[in-house]
Amino acid sequence: MISLRRAPELWRRVDGTVWYLSLGLLLFAGSLVPALRSHGTVLGDVPNRPYDVLAVVAVALQCLPLALCRRRPLACLTLVSTGFAVDQLRGYHSFAGTAMAITLLSLGSRLERHRRATVLVFSAAYVPFAVALHQLGPGLPASEFVTYYLALALMWCIGVWLRATRAKEAEHRRRVVLDTRAAERARIARELHDVVTHHVTAMVVQAEAARYLTAAPERLDDTLSAVADTGRLAITDLRHLLDLLDPDHGTGARTPAVGGLGPLVEQTRRAGQPMEFTEEGTPSEPGGGADLVAHRVVREALTNALKYDHGGRTSVRVRHGEGEITVEVGTDGSGSRAASPGGSGRGLAGLRARVDVLGGDFSAGREPGGGFTVRARIPAGGTS
């Protein structure tokens, strides 16, 4: 037995044509029941007439075209209104007259083109129809025909409102999809920037330095080895990123901890940057979100140091306090700009966003003496 909880799901799965056809058949069968004859819509008070073959045709024209409501709404309206006109003018007054309101409701919600023309044509056709009913009947006041017309107009307006609501919901869903896609692209771009930029910058700086070491083979060999090591680190970090973006592939992403900043500092030093590294305290949550963000802050700051203050003295200070990690990376401004592509500004903006997510503080700016300092306070215990 189908549970009530599954009923809405089954309703959505069944094509709308089936439901309209079922409704039409139900109205058709009900209109032929003797007890319901002449108990339908009465407009103009035309004298009742017994059912004949034409009555069955009129009932069929009003009921069966409901199956076309979704796919051919204009054809549906034409057939139903024709059957309704025959029904009223002949005085059958069948139960099938209800189909007229259903058709206008569906038409208002489904019709995409020629909406204004449809309203004008239907309204123009209603005038001679009302005049004919007035002449065949006892001469009821025109207010009865106006009232029925307004009732039909109300059904049309309800359909229009349903259509507008559906379009608004569709637009909202489209905006959500676009915003989600843009946010995902920005996240992937930020991850790629964090992973690739530092290593590539270090490789460019080291490769530029190697051009001037051809007379010192031993130093040239060390520099080329450093370039190769940096490339291997870049490949490793890219694999970690791919594991993060596609968790079903591989063994999953590994999170770098702040305690692993030694190789990062050493890599920067081998690229020709004088380094000073101090770390205080013990990580309270190794491999947590705060550790990852702190690692990204240091890496981005060192990348900028290689780009814009190559050769200048650079200091890295990391302190693990109670419930937070503080990071400070600064240069003294004594170096020179490296021969590497300029930045896009995405790095610092991405760091600020990462720190803000964890509820921390982030600042980056030039010092009076010409250096540049990046500071971050990162609450521990959060996820990233």
GUBATI-984220 format. One record per residue (C-alpha): residue number from 1; chain; x, y negated, z negated. Coordinates in Angstrom, 1 decimal. Layout:
BEGIN
DRENNU   n chain     xx     yy     zz
DRENNU NUM     A      X      Y      Z
...
//
This chain:
BEGIN
DRENNU   n chain     xx     yy     zz
DRENNU   1     A    0.0    0.0    0.0
DRENNU   2     A    1.3   -3.4    0.9
DRENNU   3     A    2.1   -5.6   -2.1
DRENNU   4     A    1.0   -9.2   -2.4
DRENNU   5     A    4.6  -10.3   -2.6
DRENNU   6     A    5.3   -8.9    0.9
DRENNU   7     A    2.2  -10.4    2.5
DRENNU   8     A    3.9  -13.8    3.4
DRENNU   9     A    6.9  -12.0    4.9
DRENNU  10     A    4.7   -9.7    7.1
DRENNU  11     A    2.6  -12.8    8.1
DRENNU  12     A    5.7  -14.5    9.4
DRENNU  13     A    6.9  -11.4   11.3
DRENNU  14     A    3.6  -11.0   13.3
DRENNU  15     A    3.4  -13.1   16.4
DRENNU  16     A    0.9  -16.0   16.1
DRENNU  17     A   -0.9  -14.8   19.2
DRENNU  18     A   -2.0  -11.7   17.4
DRENNU  19     A   -3.6  -13.7   14.6
DRENNU  20     A   -5.4  -16.0   16.9
DRENNU  21     A   -6.7  -13.1   19.0
DRENNU  22     A   -7.9  -11.3   15.9
DRENNU  23     A   -9.7  -14.5   14.7
DRENNU  24     A  -11.3  -14.8   18.2
DRENNU  25     A  -12.5  -11.2   18.1
DRENNU  26     A  -13.9  -11.7   14.6
DRENNU  27     A  -15.8  -14.8   15.7
DRENNU  28     A  -17.0  -13.0   18.9
DRENNU  29     A  -18.3  -10.1   16.9
DRENNU  30     A  -19.9  -12.3   14.3
DRENNU  31     A  -21.7  -14.4   16.9
DRENNU  32     A  -23.4  -11.2   18.3
DRENNU  33     A  -24.7  -10.1   14.9
DRENNU  34     A  -28.5  -10.8   15.0
DRENNU  35     A  -28.5  -12.2   11.5
DRENNU  36     A  -26.0  -14.9   12.5
DRENNU  37     A  -27.6  -15.9   15.8
DRENNU  38     A  -28.7  -19.6   16.1
DRENNU  39     A  -26.9  -20.2   12.8
DRENNU  40     A  -23.9  -21.9   14.2
DRENNU  41     A  -23.1  -25.5   15.2
DRENNU  42     A  -26.2  -27.5   16.1
DRENNU  43     A  -25.5  -30.7   18.0
DRENNU  44     A  -28.3  -32.8   19.5
DRENNU  45     A  -31.0  -30.5   18.0
DRENNU  46     A  -31.7  -28.8   21.4
DRENNU  47     A  -34.5  -26.1   20.9
DRENNU  48     A  -33.1  -22.7   20.2
DRENNU  49     A  -33.0  -20.2   23.1
DRENNU  50     A  -32.8  -16.4   22.8
DRENNU  51     A  -29.5  -14.8   23.7
DRENNU  52     A  -29.0  -13.7   27.3
DRENNU  53     A  -26.1  -12.8   29.5
DRENNU  54     A  -25.0  -16.4   29.8
DRENNU  55     A  -25.0  -16.6   26.0
DRENNU  56     A  -22.5  -13.8   25.8
DRENNU  57     A  -20.4  -15.5   28.4
DRENNU  58     A  -20.5  -18.8   26.4
DRENNU  59     A  -19.5  -16.9   23.2
DRENNU  60     A  -16.7  -15.2   25.0
DRENNU  61     A  -15.4  -18.5   26.4
DRENNU  62     A  -15.3  -20.0   22.9
DRENNU  63     A  -13.7  -17.0   21.1
DRENNU  64     A  -11.3  -15.1   23.4
DRENNU  65     A   -9.2  -18.0   24.6
DRENNU  66     A   -8.0  -18.6   21.1
DRENNU  67     A   -5.3  -16.1   22.0
DRENNU  68     A   -3.9  -18.8   24.2
DRENNU  69     A   -3.7  -21.4   21.4
DRENNU  70     A    0.1  -21.2   20.9
DRENNU  71     A    1.3  -20.5   24.5
DRENNU  72     A   -1.3  -22.4   26.6
DRENNU  73     A   -3.0  -24.9   24.3
DRENNU  74     A   -4.5  -27.0   27.1
DRENNU  75     A   -6.0  -24.0   28.9
DRENNU  76     A   -7.4  -22.9   25.6
DRENNU  77     A   -9.1  -26.3   25.0
DRENNU  78     A  -10.5  -26.3   28.5
DRENNU  79     A  -12.1  -22.9   28.2
DRENNU  80     A  -13.3  -23.3   24.6
DRENNU  81     A  -14.9  -26.7   25.3
DRENNU  82     A  -16.6  -25.4   28.4
DRENNU  83     A  -18.1  -22.5   26.4
DRENNU  84     A  -19.1  -24.9   23.6
DRENNU  85     A  -20.8  -27.2   26.1
DRENNU  86     A  -22.8  -24.3   27.6
DRENNU  87     A  -23.6  -23.1   24.1
DRENNU  88     A  -25.1  -26.4   23.0
DRENNU  89     A  -26.8  -27.4   26.3
DRENNU  90     A  -28.6  -24.1   26.5
DRENNU  91     A  -29.5  -24.1   22.9
DRENNU  92     A  -27.8  -20.9   21.8
DRENNU  93     A  -26.2  -22.5   18.8
DRENNU  94     A  -23.9  -19.5   18.2
DRENNU  95     A  -21.6  -18.9   15.4
DRENNU  96     A  -18.7  -19.2   17.9
DRENNU  97     A  -18.9  -23.0   17.8
DRENNU  98     A  -16.4  -22.9   14.9
DRENNU  99     A  -13.7  -22.1   17.5
DRENNU 100     A  -13.9  -25.8   18.7
DRENNU 101     A  -12.5  -27.1   15.5
DRENNU 102     A   -9.9  -24.4   15.3
DRENNU 103     A   -8.8  -25.2   18.8
DRENNU 104     A   -8.3  -28.9   18.2
DRENNU 105     A   -6.4  -28.2   15.0
DRENNU 106     A   -4.0  -25.9   16.8
DRENNU 107     A   -3.8  -28.2   19.8
DRENNU 108     A   -2.8  -31.1   17.7
DRENNU 109     A    0.0  -29.1   16.0
DRENNU 110     A    1.3  -27.4   19.1
DRENNU 111     A    0.9  -29.7   22.1
DRENNU 112     A    4.2  -31.2   23.1
DRENNU 113     A    3.4  -33.2   26.2
DRENNU 114     A    0.5  -35.2   27.6
DRENNU 115     A   -0.9  -35.8   24.1
DRENNU 116     A   -2.4  -39.2   24.8
DRENNU 117     A   -3.8  -38.1   28.2
DRENNU 118     A   -5.4  -35.1   26.5
DRENNU 119     A   -7.1  -37.3   24.0
DRENNU 120     A   -8.4  -39.7   26.6
DRENNU 121     A   -9.7  -37.0   29.0
DRENNU 122     A  -11.4  -35.1   26.1
DRENNU 123     A  -13.0  -38.3   24.8
DRENNU 124     A  -14.2  -39.3   28.2
DRENNU 125     A  -15.7  -35.9   28.8
DRENNU 126     A  -17.5  -36.0   25.4
DRENNU 127     A  -19.5  -39.1   26.5
DRENNU 128     A  -21.6  -37.5   29.3
DRENNU 129     A  -21.9  -34.3   27.2
DRENNU 130     A  -23.4  -36.3   24.3
DRENNU 131     A  -25.7  -38.1   26.7
DRENNU 132     A  -27.0  -34.8   28.1
DRENNU 133     A  -27.6  -33.4   24.7
DRENNU 134     A  -29.5  -36.6   23.7
DRENNU 135     A  -31.8  -36.3   26.7
DRENNU 136     A  -32.4  -32.5   26.2
DRENNU 137     A  -33.1  -32.9   22.5
DRENNU 138     A  -35.7  -35.0   20.6
DRENNU 139     A  -33.6  -38.1   20.9
DRENNU 140     A  -31.6  -38.2   17.7
DRENNU 141     A  -29.7  -41.3   16.9
DRENNU 142     A  -26.2  -41.8   18.4
DRENNU 143     A  -24.7  -41.6   14.9
DRENNU 144     A  -25.0  -37.8   14.9
DRENNU 145     A  -22.8  -37.5   18.0
DRENNU 146     A  -20.3  -40.1   16.6
DRENNU 147     A  -20.1  -38.2   13.4
DRENNU 148     A  -19.3  -34.9   15.1
DRENNU 149     A  -16.8  -36.7   17.3
DRENNU 150     A  -15.1  -38.1   14.2
DRENNU 151     A  -15.0  -34.6   12.7
DRENNU 152     A  -13.3  -33.2   15.7
DRENNU 153     A  -10.9  -36.2   15.7
DRENNU 154     A  -10.1  -35.3   12.0
DRENNU 155     A   -9.1  -31.8   13.0
DRENNU 156     A   -6.9  -33.2   15.7
DRENNU 157     A   -5.2  -35.6   13.3
DRENNU 158     A   -4.6  -32.8   10.8
DRENNU 159     A   -2.9  -30.8   13.5
DRENNU 160     A   -0.8  -33.9   14.4
DRENNU 161     A    0.2  -34.2   10.8
DRENNU 162     A    1.2  -30.5   10.6
DRENNU 163     A    3.3  -31.0   13.8
DRENNU 164     A    5.0  -34.1   12.3
DRENNU 165     A    5.7  -32.2    9.1
DRENNU 166     A    7.1  -29.3   10.9
DRENNU 167     A    9.3  -31.6   13.1
DRENNU 168     A   10.6  -33.4    9.9
DRENNU 169     A   11.4  -30.1    8.3
DRENNU 170     A   13.2  -28.9   11.4
DRENNU 171     A   15.2  -32.2   11.5
DRENNU 172     A   16.1  -31.8    7.9
DRENNU 173     A   17.3  -28.2    8.5
DRENNU 174     A   19.3  -29.4   11.4
DRENNU 175     A   21.0  -32.2    9.4
DRENNU 176     A   21.8  -29.7    6.6
DRENNU 177     A   23.4  -27.4    9.2
DRENNU 178     A   25.4  -30.3   10.7
DRENNU 179     A   26.5  -31.6    7.3
DRENNU 180     A   27.4  -28.1    6.1
DRENNU 181     A   29.4  -27.5    9.3
DRENNU 182     A   31.2  -30.9    8.9
DRENNU 183     A   32.0  -30.2    5.3
DRENNU 184     A   33.4  -26.8    6.2
DRENNU 185     A   35.5  -28.3    9.0
DRENNU 186     A   36.8  -30.9    6.6
DRENNU 187     A   37.6  -28.2    4.0
DRENNU 188     A   39.4  -26.1    6.6
DRENNU 189     A   41.3  -29.2    7.9
DRENNU 190     A   42.3  -30.1    4.3
DRENNU 191     A   43.5  -26.5    3.6
DRENNU 192     A   45.5  -26.5    6.8
DRENNU 193     A   47.0  -29.8    6.0
DRENNU 194     A   48.0  -28.7    2.5
DRENNU 195     A   49.5  -25.5    3.7
DRENNU 196     A   51.3  -26.5    6.9
DRENNU 197     A   52.3  -30.1    6.6
DRENNU 198     A   54.9  -29.7    3.8
DRENNU 199     A   56.7  -26.8    5.5
DRENNU 200     A   56.6  -28.3    8.9
DRENNU 201     A   57.9  -31.6    7.6
DRENNU 202     A   60.8  -29.8    5.8
DRENNU 203     A   61.6  -27.9    9.0
DRENNU 204     A   61.7  -31.1   11.1
DRENNU 205     A   64.0  -32.8    8.6
DRENNU 206     A   66.3  -29.9    8.4
DRENNU 207     A   66.4  -29.4   12.2
DRENNU 208     A   67.2  -33.1   12.6
DRENNU 209     A   70.0  -32.8   10.1
DRENNU 210     A   71.4  -29.7   11.9
DRENNU 211     A   72.1  -31.8   15.0
DRENNU 212     A   74.8  -33.6   13.1
DRENNU 213     A   76.5  -30.5   11.6
DRENNU 214     A   77.9  -28.9   14.8
DRENNU 215     A   81.4  -29.7   13.5
DRENNU 216     A   80.7  -27.9   10.2
DRENNU 217     A   79.6  -24.4   11.1
DRENNU 218     A   79.2  -23.3    7.5
DRENNU 219     A   76.8  -26.1    6.7
DRENNU 220     A   75.0  -25.7   10.0
DRENNU 221     A   74.4  -22.0    9.1
DRENNU 222     A   73.0  -23.0    5.7
DRENNU 223     A   70.7  -25.6    7.3
DRENNU 224     A   69.4  -23.1    9.9
DRENNU 225     A   68.9  -20.5    7.2
DRENNU 226     A   66.9  -23.1    5.3
DRENNU 227     A   64.8  -23.8    8.4
DRENNU 228     A   64.1  -20.0    8.8
DRENNU 229     A   63.2  -19.7    5.1
DRENNU 230     A   60.8  -22.6    5.3
DRENNU 231     A   59.2  -21.0    8.4
DRENNU 232     A   58.7  -17.8    6.5
DRENNU 233     A   57.1  -19.7    3.6
DRENNU 234     A   54.8  -21.4    6.1
DRENNU 235     A   53.7  -18.0    7.5
DRENNU 236     A   53.1  -16.6    4.0
DRENNU 237     A   51.0  -19.6    3.1
DRENNU 238     A   49.0  -19.4    6.3
DRENNU 239     A   48.3  -15.8    5.6
DRENNU 240     A   47.0  -16.8    2.1
DRENNU 241     A   44.8  -19.4    3.8
DRENNU 242     A   43.4  -16.9    6.3
DRENNU 243     A   42.6  -14.5    3.4
DRENNU 244     A   40.8  -17.4    1.7
DRENNU 245     A   38.7  -18.2    4.8
DRENNU 246     A   38.1  -14.5    5.6
DRENNU 247     A   37.9  -12.6    2.3
DRENNU 248     A   36.9   -9.4    4.0
DRENNU 249     A   40.2   -9.3    5.8
DRENNU 250     A   43.4   -8.3    4.0
DRENNU 251     A   43.8   -8.3    0.2
DRENNU 252     A   42.5  -11.7   -0.6
DRENNU 253     A   44.1  -15.0   -1.2
DRENNU 254     A   46.7  -15.4   -4.0
DRENNU 255     A   46.7  -18.6   -5.9
DRENNU 256     A   50.1  -20.4   -6.5
DRENNU 257     A   50.7  -21.4  -10.1
DRENNU 258     A   52.4  -24.5  -11.3
DRENNU 259     A   55.1  -22.2  -12.9
DRENNU 260     A   56.1  -21.4   -9.3
DRENNU 261     A   57.0  -24.9   -8.4
DRENNU 262     A   60.7  -24.1   -8.6
DRENNU 263     A   60.9  -22.7   -5.0
DRENNU 264     A   59.0  -25.7   -3.7
DRENNU 265     A   61.4  -28.1   -5.4
DRENNU 266     A   64.4  -26.2   -4.2
DRENNU 267     A   63.0  -26.2   -0.6
DRENNU 268     A   62.7  -29.9   -0.7
DRENNU 269     A   66.2  -30.2   -2.2
DRENNU 270     A   67.6  -28.1    0.7
DRENNU 271     A   65.9  -30.5    3.1
DRENNU 272     A   68.2  -33.2    1.9
DRENNU 273     A   66.1  -34.7   -0.9
DRENNU 274     A   67.9  -35.4   -4.3
DRENNU 275     A   65.5  -33.8   -6.8
DRENNU 276     A   64.8  -34.0  -10.5
DRENNU 277     A   62.3  -31.5  -11.9
DRENNU 278     A   61.1  -31.2  -15.5
DRENNU 279     A   58.3  -29.1  -16.9
DRENNU 280     A   56.9  -29.2  -20.4
DRENNU 281     A   54.6  -26.8  -22.1
DRENNU 282     A   53.2  -23.5  -21.0
DRENNU 283     A   50.4  -23.0  -18.5
DRENNU 284     A   47.2  -22.2  -20.5
DRENNU 285     A   45.5  -20.5  -17.5
DRENNU 286     A   48.0  -19.1  -15.1
DRENNU 287     A   46.6  -19.0  -11.5
DRENNU 288     A   43.5  -21.1  -12.4
DRENNU 289     A   41.9  -24.0  -10.6
DRENNU 290     A   44.0  -26.6  -12.4
DRENNU 291     A   47.2  -24.8  -11.5
DRENNU 292     A   46.3  -24.7   -7.8
DRENNU 293     A   45.4  -28.4   -7.7
DRENNU 294     A   48.6  -29.3   -9.5
DRENNU 295     A   50.6  -27.3   -7.0
DRENNU 296     A   48.8  -29.1   -4.1
DRENNU 297     A   49.5  -32.5   -5.7
DRENNU 298     A   53.2  -31.8   -6.0
DRENNU 299     A   53.5  -30.3   -2.6
DRENNU 300     A   51.7  -33.2   -0.9
DRENNU 301     A   53.8  -35.8   -2.8
DRENNU 302     A   57.0  -34.1   -1.9
DRENNU 303     A   55.9  -34.0    1.8
DRENNU 304     A   55.4  -37.7    1.7
DRENNU 305     A   58.8  -38.2    0.0
DRENNU 306     A   60.4  -36.3    2.9
DRENNU 307     A   58.5  -38.3    5.4
DRENNU 308     A   58.8  -41.8    4.1
DRENNU 309     A   61.7  -41.8    1.7
DRENNU 310     A   64.1  -39.2    3.0
DRENNU 311     A   67.2  -39.1    1.0
DRENNU 312     A   65.8  -41.1   -1.9
DRENNU 313     A   65.9  -39.8   -5.4
DRENNU 314     A   62.7  -37.9   -6.2
DRENNU 315     A   61.4  -36.8   -9.6
DRENNU 316     A   58.8  -34.3  -10.5
DRENNU 317     A   57.3  -34.1  -14.0
DRENNU 318     A   54.7  -31.6  -15.0
DRENNU 319     A   53.3  -31.4  -18.5
DRENNU 320     A   50.9  -28.8  -19.8
DRENNU 321     A   48.9  -30.4  -22.5
DRENNU 322     A   45.9  -29.1  -24.5
DRENNU 323     A   43.2  -28.6  -21.9
DRENNU 324     A   44.8  -30.5  -19.1
DRENNU 325     A   47.8  -30.7  -16.8
DRENNU 326     A   49.5  -34.0  -15.9
DRENNU 327     A   51.6  -34.4  -12.8
DRENNU 328     A   53.8  -37.3  -11.8
DRENNU 329     A   55.9  -37.3   -8.6
DRENNU 330     A   57.8  -40.5   -7.7
DRENNU 331     A   60.6  -41.7   -5.4
DRENNU 332     A   62.9  -44.7   -6.0
DRENNU 333     A   62.6  -46.1   -2.4
DRENNU 334     A   66.3  -45.8   -1.6
DRENNU 335     A   65.8  -43.4    1.3
DRENNU 336     A   64.8  -43.8    4.9
DRENNU 337     A   61.8  -42.8    7.0
DRENNU 338     A   62.3  -39.3    8.5
DRENNU 339     A   62.0  -38.6   12.2
DRENNU 340     A   58.7  -36.9   11.8
DRENNU 341     A   55.1  -37.7   12.9
DRENNU 342     A   53.3  -40.2   10.8
DRENNU 343     A   50.6  -39.1    8.4
DRENNU 344     A   46.8  -39.2    9.0
DRENNU 345     A   45.9  -40.2    5.4
DRENNU 346     A   44.1  -37.0    4.9
DRENNU 347     A   46.6  -35.6    2.4
DRENNU 348     A   46.1  -38.2   -0.4
DRENNU 349     A   42.4  -38.4    0.2
DRENNU 350     A   42.1  -34.6    0.0
DRENNU 351     A   44.1  -34.6   -3.3
DRENNU 352     A   41.8  -37.2   -4.8
DRENNU 353     A   38.8  -35.1   -3.8
DRENNU 354     A   40.3  -32.0   -5.4
DRENNU 355     A   41.1  -33.8   -8.6
DRENNU 356     A   37.7  -35.4   -8.8
DRENNU 357     A   36.0  -32.1   -8.4
DRENNU 358     A   37.7  -30.9  -11.6
DRENNU 359     A   36.8  -34.2  -13.4
DRENNU 360     A   40.4  -35.5  -13.5
DRENNU 361     A   42.1  -38.7  -12.6
DRENNU 362     A   44.3  -39.4   -9.6
DRENNU 363     A   46.3  -42.4   -8.5
DRENNU 364     A   48.9  -43.1   -5.8
DRENNU 365     A   50.7  -46.3   -5.0
DRENNU 366     A   53.9  -48.3   -4.6
DRENNU 367     A   56.1  -49.3   -7.5
DRENNU 368     A   57.5  -52.8   -7.9
DRENNU 369     A   61.0  -51.5   -7.2
DRENNU 370     A   60.0  -50.1   -3.8
DRENNU 371     A   59.3  -46.5   -4.8
DRENNU 372     A   56.1  -44.6   -4.5
DRENNU 373     A   54.4  -42.6   -7.4
DRENNU 374     A   51.6  -40.1   -7.4
DRENNU 375     A   50.0  -39.3  -10.7
DRENNU 376     A   47.3  -36.8  -11.6
DRENNU 377     A   45.5  -35.7  -14.7
DRENNU 378     A   43.8  -32.4  -14.1
DRENNU 379     A   41.5  -30.8  -16.8
DRENNU 380     A   42.4  -27.1  -17.2
DRENNU 381     A   39.8  -24.3  -17.3
DRENNU 382     A   37.9  -25.3  -14.1
DRENNU 383     A   37.7  -23.5  -10.8
DRENNU 384     A   38.8  -24.8   -7.4
//
